[in-house]
Amino acid sequence: MTEKELLYVEDALGHEKYFQSKCSETAAQITDPELKNCIEQLTQKHQEIFRSFYNLL
């Protein structure tokens, strides 16, 4: 992997961690069960994407 590609993966990891934490924070504040479930699914999706990028390393 080139240095530029590694920088891209690093950025992507940071973005996914940020999205994951924001989704998690938002889900904790939502009272509507259906909407909360949707946001929790987004949190899991961002965790999966993070793992996929991490596994590239």
TIRO-2110 file (N, C-alpha, C; in Angstrom, 1 decimal):
// TIRO-2110
0.8, -1.2, 0.0, N, 1, A
0.0, 0.0, 0.0, CA, 1, A
0.9, 1.2, 0.0, C, 1, A
0.5, 2.2, -0.8, N, 2, A
1.4, 3.4, -0.9, CA, 2, A
1.1, 4.3, 0.3, C, 2, A
1.9, 5.3, 0.5, N, 3, A
1.7, 6.2, 1.6, CA, 3, A
0.4, 7.0, 1.5, C, 3, A
0.1, 7.4, 0.3, N, 4, A
-1.1, 8.1, 0.0, CA, 4, A
-2.4, 7.2, 0.3, C, 4, A
-2.3, 6.0, 0.0, N, 5, A
-3.4, 5.0, 0.3, CA, 5, A
-3.5, 4.9, 1.8, C, 5, A
-2.4, 4.8, 2.5, N, 6, A
-2.5, 4.6, 3.9, CA, 6, A
-3.1, 5.9, 4.6, C, 6, A
-2.8, 7.0, 4.1, N, 7, A
-3.4, 8.3, 4.6, CA, 7, A
-4.9, 8.3, 4.3, C, 7, A
-5.3, 7.8, 3.2, N, 8, A
-6.7, 7.7, 2.9, CA, 8, A
-7.4, 6.7, 3.9, C, 8, A
-6.8, 5.6, 4.2, N, 9, A
-7.4, 4.6, 5.1, CA, 9, A
-7.5, 5.3, 6.5, C, 9, A
-6.4, 6.0, 6.9, N, 10, A
-6.4, 6.7, 8.2, CA, 10, A
-7.5, 7.7, 8.3, C, 10, A
-7.7, 8.5, 7.2, N, 11, A
-8.8, 9.4, 7.2, CA, 11, A
-10.2, 8.7, 7.3, C, 11, A
-10.3, 7.7, 6.5, N, 12, A
-11.6, 6.9, 6.5, CA, 12, A
-11.9, 6.3, 7.9, C, 12, A
-10.8, 5.8, 8.6, N, 13, A
-11.0, 5.3, 10.0, CA, 13, A
-11.5, 6.4, 10.9, C, 13, A
-10.9, 7.5, 10.8, N, 14, A
-11.3, 8.7, 11.6, CA, 14, A
-12.7, 9.1, 11.4, C, 14, A
-13.1, 9.2, 10.1, N, 15, A
-14.5, 9.5, 9.8, CA, 15, A
-15.5, 8.5, 10.3, C, 15, A
-15.2, 7.3, 10.2, N, 16, A
-16.1, 6.2, 10.6, CA, 16, A
-16.2, 6.2, 12.1, C, 16, A
-15.1, 6.4, 12.8, N, 17, A
-15.2, 6.5, 14.3, CA, 17, A
-16.0, 7.7, 14.7, C, 17, A
-15.9, 8.8, 14.0, N, 18, A
-16.7, 10.0, 14.3, CA, 18, A
-18.2, 9.7, 14.1, C, 18, A
-18.5, 9.2, 12.9, N, 19, A
-19.9, 8.9, 12.6, CA, 19, A
-20.5, 7.9, 13.6, C, 19, A
-19.7, 6.9, 14.0, N, 20, A
-20.1, 5.9, 15.0, CA, 20, A
-20.4, 6.6, 16.3, C, 20, A
-19.6, 7.5, 16.8, N, 21, A
-19.8, 8.1, 18.1, CA, 21, A
-21.0, 9.1, 18.0, C, 21, A
-21.2, 9.8, 16.9, N, 22, A
-22.3, 10.7, 16.8, CA, 22, A
-23.6, 9.9, 16.7, C, 22, A
-23.6, 8.8, 16.0, N, 23, A
-24.9, 8.0, 15.9, CA, 23, A
-25.2, 7.4, 17.3, C, 23, A
-24.2, 7.0, 18.0, N, 24, A
-24.4, 6.5, 19.3, CA, 24, A
-24.9, 7.5, 20.3, C, 24, A
-24.4, 8.7, 20.2, N, 25, A
-24.8, 9.8, 21.1, CA, 25, A
-26.3, 10.2, 20.7, C, 25, A
-26.6, 10.2, 19.5, N, 26, A
-27.9, 10.6, 19.0, CA, 26, A
-28.9, 9.5, 19.5, C, 26, A
-28.6, 8.2, 19.3, N, 27, A
-29.5, 7.2, 19.7, CA, 27, A
-29.8, 7.2, 21.2, C, 27, A
-28.8, 7.6, 22.0, N, 28, A
-29.0, 7.7, 23.4, CA, 28, A
-30.0, 8.8, 23.8, C, 28, A
-30.2, 9.8, 22.9, N, 29, A
-31.1, 10.9, 23.2, CA, 29, A
-32.5, 10.8, 22.6, C, 29, A
-32.7, 9.8, 21.8, N, 30, A
-34.0, 9.7, 21.1, CA, 30, A
-34.9, 8.8, 21.9, C, 30, A
-36.2, 9.2, 21.9, N, 31, A
-37.1, 8.4, 22.7, CA, 31, A
-38.0, 7.6, 21.8, C, 31, A
-38.2, 8.0, 20.5, N, 32, A
-39.0, 7.3, 19.6, CA, 32, A
-38.4, 5.9, 19.3, C, 32, A
-39.0, 4.8, 19.6, N, 33, A
-38.4, 3.5, 19.4, CA, 33, A
-38.0, 3.2, 18.0, C, 33, A
-38.8, 3.5, 17.0, N, 34, A
-38.5, 3.2, 15.6, CA, 34, A
-37.3, 4.0, 15.1, C, 34, A
-37.3, 5.3, 15.5, N, 35, A
-36.2, 6.1, 15.0, CA, 35, A
-34.9, 5.7, 15.8, C, 35, A
-35.0, 5.4, 17.0, N, 36, A
-33.9, 5.0, 17.8, CA, 36, A
-33.3, 3.7, 17.2, C, 36, A
-34.1, 2.8, 16.8, N, 37, A
-33.7, 1.5, 16.2, CA, 37, A
-32.9, 1.8, 14.9, C, 37, A
-33.4, 2.8, 14.1, N, 38, A
-32.8, 3.1, 12.8, CA, 38, A
-31.4, 3.7, 13.1, C, 38, A
-31.3, 4.6, 14.1, N, 39, A
-30.0, 5.2, 14.4, CA, 39, A
-29.0, 4.1, 14.9, C, 39, A
-29.5, 3.2, 15.7, N, 40, A
-28.7, 2.1, 16.2, CA, 40, A
-28.1, 1.2, 15.1, C, 40, A
-29.0, 1.0, 14.1, N, 41, A
-28.5, 0.3, 12.9, CA, 41, A
-27.4, 1.0, 12.2, C, 41, A
-27.6, 2.3, 12.1, N, 42, A
-26.5, 3.2, 11.5, CA, 42, A
-25.2, 3.0, 12.3, C, 42, A
-25.3, 3.0, 13.6, N, 43, A
-24.1, 2.9, 14.4, CA, 43, A
-23.4, 1.6, 14.1, C, 43, A
-24.2, 0.5, 14.0, N, 44, A
-23.6, -0.8, 13.7, CA, 44, A
-23.0, -0.8, 12.3, C, 44, A
-23.6, -0.2, 11.4, N, 45, A
-23.1, -0.1, 10.0, CA, 45, A
-21.8, 0.6, 10.0, C, 45, A
-21.7, 1.7, 10.7, N, 46, A
-20.4, 2.4, 10.8, CA, 46, A
-19.3, 1.6, 11.5, C, 46, A
-19.7, 0.8, 12.4, N, 47, A
-18.7, -0.1, 13.1, CA, 47, A
-18.2, -1.2, 12.1, C, 47, A
-19.1, -1.7, 11.3, N, 48, A
-18.7, -2.7, 10.2, CA, 48, A
-17.8, -2.0, 9.2, C, 48, A
-18.1, -0.8, 8.8, N, 49, A
-17.3, -0.1, 7.8, CA, 49, A
-15.9, 0.1, 8.4, C, 49, A
-15.9, 0.5, 9.7, N, 50, A
-14.6, 0.8, 10.4, CA, 50, A
-13.7, -0.5, 10.4, C, 50, A
-14.4, -1.6, 10.8, N, 51, A
-13.7, -2.9, 10.8, CA, 51, A
-13.1, -3.3, 9.4, C, 51, A
-13.9, -3.0, 8.4, N, 52, A
-13.5, -3.3, 7.0, CA, 52, A
-12.2, -2.5, 6.6, C, 52, A
-12.2, -1.2, 6.9, N, 53, A
-11.1, -0.4, 6.7, CA, 53, A
-9.9, -0.8, 7.5, C, 53, A
-10.1, -1.1, 8.8, N, 54, A
-9.1, -1.5, 9.7, CA, 54, A
-8.4, -2.8, 9.2, C, 54, A
-9.2, -3.7, 8.7, N, 55, A
-8.7, -5.0, 8.2, CA, 55, A
-7.8, -4.9, 7.0, C, 55, A
-7.9, -3.7, 6.3, N, 56, A
-7.0, -3.5, 5.2, CA, 56, A
-5.6, -3.3, 5.6, C, 56, A
-5.4, -2.9, 6.9, N, 57, A
-4.1, -2.7, 7.4, CA, 57, A
-3.5, -4.1, 7.8, C, 57, A
END
